[in-house]
Amino acid sequence: MLLALMGVVLAGCASNGPRTASFQGPPNIVIIFADDMGYGDLGCYGQTGWRTPNLDRLASEGARLTNFYVAQAVCSASRAGLLTGCYPNRIGLAGALGPGSRVGIAAGEKTIAEMCRDRGYATAIFGKWHLGDAPEMLPTRHGFDEWFGLPYSNDMWPLHPDLVKLPAESEQRKRGYPALPLYENERIVDAEVTAEDQATLTKRYTEHACDFIARNAERPFFLYVPHSMPHVPLFVSGEFAGRSGAGLYGDVIEEIDWSVGRIVEELERRGLRERTLVIFASDNGPWLSYGDHAGTTGGLREGKGTSWEGGVRVPFIVNWPGHVASGKTIDAPAMTIDVLPTLASATGAARGHTNMDMGVDGVDLWPLLTSGDETATESRALAFYYNANDLEAVRRGRWKLVLPHSYRTLAGRAGSGGAPGPYKQVKSGLELYDLVADPHETRDLAADRPEIVEAMSRDVEEFRRDLGDNLTKRVGEHRREPGRVEEKR
């Protein structure tokens, strides 16, 4: 009865899309999430230095969004936004959580995995979690039936890239982080991940993903593959080493592209392609200080760790044959917080609910993806944060208002060979950019368009009232507490 009801709901959603759809039921869902991949790292977004044929095909047979954003340009906060549909600040999370963190995702926050499992889905995550490594915060406690992967970023180990120039025996290299563990469900299966182990991660995540698809071919499933790469330190399997001809970073991207192709191939082999909605995105822009070990923003300003376009704008591809139009390019602004309500619509979980009823900040993109209806997106503003709860920018339509804040920039001093270059801190003023005419944020129009600044300042005030803002010492009326570890670890 439940599956039949979901089929009716989905048929209604799909009625605005192509009429060629042969499958009318609850879709399988696959989300593949790269780590620190830049907006310009894929062929379909302009990259020519290495090859991404599988992702390019996914885009050409589906939809590619050109103004898609993360809510915060750093690991944990970005993933919180994706999985809960909320601004990470609303649920008390910010930045990148380290090993042994005393905070993480709260038990009461509902993830995409929990939403799907409530609809009878099998659920799995194969890759990086990074929302807390205490037992009560692991993915198996937040809706995932299965997990294989790392609890946080692959650089959080004794061989952190900041220390690569120090001798291997140096005590300084060993004090920064504990040994990096690899988990299977809630059990550590490798207590000390080595460089050789890291070189196998992309392939092992892919193998687990394909096995999960094969085992659950007869029931709906949600598969989340958050790759550890191309976050530094970069590692690639022997098969892909030197293959791109564009250095180690190009090799890593080509292996991720292979992984996407292998997962799609498994779906096709099991006859599941028309039943599966596939999403690909990145958690933030490239970590530019690593130079030749970092990706490209495609000309966008700055990178990871900033609220400029190069930090928060990422590639986003969505593909579902017969439901999302083939070869579609969508320029309307959207964000990772929109993924949960969109999937709620596609699976039937949103039946009878509004956005506020579900307690999320995102909006349902399904009408936009299927028929180009921008009603849900054109009427709202998007907020960009970095560094705890500092509101740094707001976008509405074509306009982006940047608030006075400090940010990091390289000023042409990128690192190389896996070692980072130094940043320097600089300050922005109150600045206004027309992102349609000037996506690279080169022409400040605040003095020319004071009426836009005034109108968007009302958006700023609303966000500050709702979510708070450290820069103005506002707490926020509707922020929730993160999960906290009560016992000493």
N, C-alpha and C positions, 0 to 999 in steps of 0.2 A: 504493500500500500504506500509506504513512504517513498520508494523509488518511483512508483507511478506518479505520485504527486509532484516530485521533483521534475519528472519529465514534462508534465503539463506546464509547470512554471518556466522551464527552459525553452519549451516550444514558443511560449509567448515572448520571451526575450529575443529569440532568434528570428522572430517574424519580421524584424526590421532589417535583417541582413540578407545575404544572398539566398536565392530560392533553391540552390542546388544541394542544400544539406540533406544527407541521407540518414544522419543519426540525430535523434531527438531524445536525449536522456541526460542524466547527470554526467558531466564530462570528467574524465581523469584530468588532473592538474599537475603540470611539471613546471617548477620555477628553478631556473639555473641562474645563480647570482655570483658574478665574478667579484674579486677583491682588488680594489684600486685600479680597475681598468678605465682608461680615459675615454671621453666622448669621441675622440678621433681614432680609436684603436681598431675599428672594424672596417672592412672594405666598403660596406654599405653606408658608412659614415665618412668615407673619403680616404681611408688608409690605403696606401699603395706600397708600403715597404715590406709587408708580409701578407700572407694569404689567409682569408677566413671564408672559404667557399660554403661551409655548412651554415654559418650564421647569415651569410649573404642570401643564401637560398631561403632560409627561414623568414627573412625580411621580405624577399621578393614574392613569397607565397603567402604573406600575412601583412601585418601593419608595422610600420616603423615610426616611432614618435620622435620628434626633433626638439621638443621643449619639455623633456621629462626630467624630474628632479628627485633628489633625496632630501629628507627633512633636515639632515645634519651631515656634514661632509667628513664623517669619521665612523669607525667600525661599529661599535656597539649601538650607538644611537641610531645609526642608519638602519640596522637590522631590526631594532625595536619598532621603528616606523613601518617597515615592510610587514612584519609579522602581526602587528596589532592594529594597524590602520590609524594609529594615533601619533601625533607629534611626540617624539621621545620625551620632551620636556613635560608633557602632560602626565606621563607615567613615571616620572622621576628619574629617567635615565639620560645620561649625557656622556660624550667622549668615548673612550675605549677602556673597558674594564680590564684590569690586570689580574694575574694569577692570585688566588686567595681573596678576591674582592669580597667586601662585606655587604655589597648590594648587588642586585640583579633584578630580573623580571619578577614581578609580584605574582603570587599564586592566583590572585583574582583577575589578572589580565587574560583576556581570551585571544589566543593566537589563531592564525589561519588553520593550523593543524587541528586545534580543538574544535573549531567550527566544522571542519570537514569530517572529523571523526564522529561528531554528533549526527552527521548525515549518513553514517554507515561506511565511511571511507577507511581504507587502510592508509596509514601515514608513515613517512620515513624521512629522515634527514641524513645525507651522506656528505659531510664536509664540516666547515667551521661553524660553531655555534655563537659564542661570544656574547651571551646575555647572562652570564653568571656561571661560576664553576662549582658552587656549593651543590650538594646532592639535590636539594629541593628546587634548584634553579636549572637543572639539566633539561635538555629537550624532552626526555622521556617523562618528565613531570609536567610538560606543557603541551601535550597533545600528540606527540610523536611515538608511534609504536616501536620504531627502530632508529638507531643512530650508530654511525661509524664516522669518526672524525676527531678533530681537535677542539678543545674547549674554548680556545681563543686564538689570536693571530700567531702565525708561524714564526714571527720574530721574537716572541716572548719566550726566549730560551737563553741559555748561557752564551750562545754565539750570536747575540744580537748584532745586526749590521753596524751599529754605532761603534762597535768594538773590534771590527774585523782587522784593523791595523795592529792590534795588540797580539802578542804571542799567544798561541793556543793554551799554554800552561799558565798564563797570567791569572792571578787570583781575581783581578778586576773583571775578567770575562765571566767568572763563575759566580760572582756575588749578585749580579743584577737580577737574574731570574732563576727559578728552579728548573729542573729538567722538564722538557716538554712531553706531556702524556698524550697517548692516542687511546681513544675510548671505543668500545663496542657496547652499546646500550649504556649501562651504568658501571661497567667494569673496565678498568684500565688494562688494555691488552699489550701495550708497549709503554713502559714507564719512562723510557728515555729515548725519544725519537732522535735519530741521527740524520746527518745530511743525506746519507744513502736512502733512508726511509722517506725523507721529504721528496726525493726525486720520484718516488712511486705514488705520491698522494693523488695526483690528478687521475692516474689510471685506476687506482684502487677505488676511489670514489665512483668512477664511471662503472667499474665492474659491479660494485654493490648496487648501483642504480639499475643496471640492466637486469640483474638477478631479481631485484624487487619487482620490476615490471613483469618479468616472466612468472613470478609466483602469484601475482595479483591480477593476472590478465582477465579473470572472470568477475572481478568486482571493481567498483570505482576506487581510485587511489589518488593520494596527494603525495608527490615526490618533490622534495626540496634539496637541491644540490648547490650549496654555497661553497664554491671552490676556495681553497687557501691561496691560490695564485690569481693574478700576478703580484700579490703583496710580496715585498722583500722579506727575507732573502729569496731570490729566485731559484727554483729548481725545476728540472725537466727530465723526463725519462730518456734513456739512451737512444731510443728510436727517434726522438725529436731533436736531440742535441745537434746543433749546427744545421738543421734542416731548412730553416727559413732564409738563411743567408743574410739575416738582419740582426745578428747578435742574439744573446740569451733571451732578451725580452721578447723578440719576435718568435723564438722557438717556443716559449711558454704560451704565447697567445695562440700559436698554431696547434699546440696540444689541447688547449681548452676548446678550440674550434673542432678538433677531432672528437673530443668528448661529446660535444653537442651533437655531432653527426652520428656518433655511435648510439646515443640515447634515442634519437629520432629513428635510426635504423631498427632498433629493437622494438619500438612502437609499431613500425610498419610491418616487421616480421610477425608480430603477434596480432596483426589486424586491428590495431588500436588507434591508428593515426587519425581517423575521422572522429574518434571518441575522445580525443585528448587536446586540451588547451595548453600550449607551451608558451612560457614567458622567459625572456632573457634580459638581464640588466646587470648593472654594476652598483656596488655599495657607495661609491663616491668617485671623484676624479683621481688622476694619477698623483703619486707622491713625488713631486717634481725634484726634490732635493737629491734623489738618487740618480738623476741624469740618464745615462744609457741603460739603467735598470728600471726606468719608469716609462710609462706610456705617454700619450700625447692628448692634449685637450682639443685638437683640431683648430687651434687658433683662439680658443676661449681664454679668458683672463684668469691667471693664477691656477691653483690646483687643490688637491686634498687639504683639508684643514682650514679652508676659507669659505666664505659665503659668496665669493665671486663665481661667475658662471663655470669656470674650469673646475671648481671644487664640487659644485652641487648639480650641474647638468650632466646626465649620463646617457649612454645608449639604452634604448628600451624597445624590444621586439616582442610582439604578441602574434601567435599563429594558432588558428583553429580552422582547418579546412571546411569550407561550406558555411562558416559562421562569421569569421572575420574576413573581409574582402581582401583578395590577393593584390599585392603591390601597392597597398595603401600607405600614403605618407600623411601623418597627422601632426599639425603644427600647434594645436591647442595646448596650453600649459597643463601638465598633470604631475603627479607625485607618487612616490611609493606608498603613501598613506591611502591612496585610492585603490590599491590592489585588493585589500581585504573586502571592502564593500562591493567591488566589481565581481570578485569570485563568489561572494554571497549571492549576488544576483544570478550568476551563471549556474550555481549549484542548487538554487531554490532556497538557500538559507535566509535570504532577505525577505521572503514572503510575509507580508503583513507588517513589515518593520520599516521605519525611516532611519536615516543616518543617526539621528540623535538617540533613537531607541536603542541602537546597537552601541552607543557610547563611543563612537569613533569620529575622527576628524576628516577622513577621506570621503570622497563622493564616488558614486557608481559610474564607471566609465563605459559600461556596456553599450548604452545608446551611441556614444561617441565612436566606439570601435566598430560597431556594426552599421550605423547609418550616417555617421558624421554629425550627429546632434550634439552641439556644444553647450546646451542649456545648463547642464550641471556644472560645467567648468568655467563658463564665462562670467558667472556672477560672484565668484569667490576670490579671495586673496590667498596667497601662499606665503608662509613665513619661513625664513632661513635663519638657522642658529648655528653657532659653533662655540665651543668652550663654555661648557655648563649651560646657563640659562640666559646668555647674552643675546638679545634680539639684534641682528645685524642688518637684515634686509627684508623687504616685503615686495612681492610681485603681484600685480593685478593686470590681467590682459597683457598688453604690450609693454607696460611700464614696470620698471624696477626701481624702488626707492632704497638707496643704501644709507644706513644710519651711521653717524660718527662712531668709529671703533678702531681698535688696533688689529692688524693682521700681519701674517708672516709672508715674506716674499724673498725670492732668491737673488734678484738683481743680477742675473747672469752668472751665478757661481754654483752651478750644479755639480754634484759629485760624479764619480765614475767607478766602474769595476766593483760595484756593490757597496761602496762607501758613500755616505751622504755628504752633500755640500752644506755650508752654513746658511741659515736663514738670517734675515734681519727683520725687526719689527718696524712697521710704518703705520701711519694713521690715515684713515679716510675722513672726509667731511660728510656733510649731508649732500648726497649726490643722486641725480635722477638720470636713468638711462632708458632709451627706447630700444628694447631688445629685438624688435622686428627690423628696424633700420640699422641697428648697431649692436649685434649680438656679442661683440668683443669688448663692450663697455669702454669705449675710448672717448666718447663725447658726453660730458656732464651737462645736462640740460636743466638743472635745478633753477638757475637764474632766469632761464628763458620761459619756463613753464611753471610759475609759482602756483597756479591753480591746481595742477596735478600734484605737486608736493603737498599742498594743503589738503586735498581730498584723500591722498594716501596716508597722510598723517593720522587721519581718523582710523584707518585700518591698523596702524601702529598702536594707537591708543587702545583699540579693542583687543589686540593680541596681548598687550601688556596687562590689561585688566584680567583677561582670561588665563593666560599662561605665566604671567610675570616677566620680569626682565632684571637681571642683576645690575645692568648698567644704570638703571634708574631706581634700583632698590625696591622694585615691585615684587611681591610674593606670588600673585596670581590667585584668582578665586577658585579655579577648578583644576588645580594640579593634584595628582594622586601620588601617594608614597610608593617608592620602589619596594621590591622584596628586600628584606634585611636578614642577615645571618645573626641569630641571637647568641649562639654558643661560640666560644673562642675556637678558632681553627688552628 
